[in-house]
Amino acid sequence: MLIIVSKYLIPKGYSGISLFPFIILKDLKSKQNLIVVNHEKIHIRQQLELLIIPFFIWYFLEFIVLFFTLKNWNQAYRNISFEKEAYQNEKDLNYLKQRSFWNFLNYF
């Protein structure tokens, strides 16, 4: 996992994005924020579990279904199972040490 800081690669309104094997963060402040980094590390684990490409396909399809159901970009994003798991556990810096395989399914 490599952490890159670049404000040009992050969509407006977001602090970071995970694209295995990279975590791309908006600024140095985000890099020092252990919660933001942990959130992105959770996504890296999810990506590895689904062998990367299927993760992005699943993520996109889940977002599309939620967007057309909820008709709200932010609500759709926040209700993606991968995001629910990451947001709910981002403050637990030991989460990845005890997380079970494919745990995101519990948030689906």
N, C-alpha and C positions, 0 to 999 in steps of 0.2 A: 504494500500500500504506500503510495506516494502522495504527499500533500502539496498542492500547488495553490498559490495565491494569485488571483487574476480577476479584477472587477469586470473585465470585458467578457468573460466566459460564463458569468452567472446571470440568469434572468432577473429582471427588476423585481424586487420584493422578496428575494431569497438570499440566504446566507451562504449556501453551499449546494454542491451537487456531487453525487458519487457516480463515477463511470469507471468500473474496475479496470485497472488497479489504482485509479486516481481518485483522490478527494480534492475537488476544486473549491476553494473558499474565496469569498468576496474580498476580504481584507485581512491584514495581520491580526486585527482585533478578534475576528472569527477563529483564526488559527489558535489563539490563546484561550478561546472559550471551550472548555472541556465538554460542555453539554452539546454544543454544535458539532464538535469533532466526533463525539460518541454517537450522535444521531447518524452521522454519515458512515461511521464504522458499522453500524447496524445494517445499513443498506448494502455495504460491501459484503457482509456475511450473507445477506439475502441473495445477492447476485451470485455469489459462489455456489450457494445451495441449489439454485436453479440453472446453473451452468451459463450464466451471464445473459446470453441472447434471449432465452425464454423469459428471464426476469423482465426485460424491457418490453417484450411482447405482452406479457401478462399485465404489467404496470399500465401500459398504454390502453389495452382493452378494458381494464377495470376502470380507468379514468373516463374513457368514452361513455361507458354504460352509466357511470355515476353522474357525469356531466349532463347527459340527456335526461336522466331521472330527476336530478336535483336542480338543474338549470342554473347552476352557480359554480363558477370556476374554483373558487377557494373551498367551498364545501365539498366539491367532488375530489379535489386534491387531498383534503384532510381526511376523507373517508376511504381512501385507497388502503387496503389491508396492510401493505408495506409501511405506509406512512403512519397508520394508527399504531403499529407496533413500535416504530421508531420514536414517535412523539411520546407515547406512554412510558417508554423506558429510557429515554435519553438522559435523564438525571441520575440514573443508576449506573455509575461508572464500572460496576462489576457485572452488569447484566450479561455481557457477552461470554463471561466465564461460566455462567450457569444456564445459559439459554439452550433450550432443546432444539433439535433439528427441525426445520420447517415450522417454527413457532408462529410465523406470520399467519398460518392457517387459522389460528385461534382468533384472529381479528377480522376474518373474512365475513 
